[in-house]
């Protein structure tokens, strides 16, 4: 069996971070406080932020959507860190080869 072709490295925008680097940034910034709050209360904060994102999407306010996406991502990596989940690893394990059902990129599953 032939070895898979190596992908060329992706060029990162100036200041860009990987998901793992972002998770580490949030962990270093907030982890002690988040641990005291606990998984359940952090999850409640996460769901509140998802609600705020939904409202921003409803209003079609791009700047507000961007701000709420950042908040949702920060709370997602927070609950992941408390639960011992590496977000980048988990995402690639499930979606790294395309659609989890049909394994295609783009997804070829029937609508």
Secondary structure, 3 states (H helix, E strand, C coil): CCCCCCCCCCCCCCCCCCHHHHHHHHHHHHHHHHHHHCHHHHHHHHHHHHHHHHHHHHHCCHHHHHHHHHHHHHHHHHHHHHHCCCHHHHHHHHHCCCCCCCCCCCCCCCC
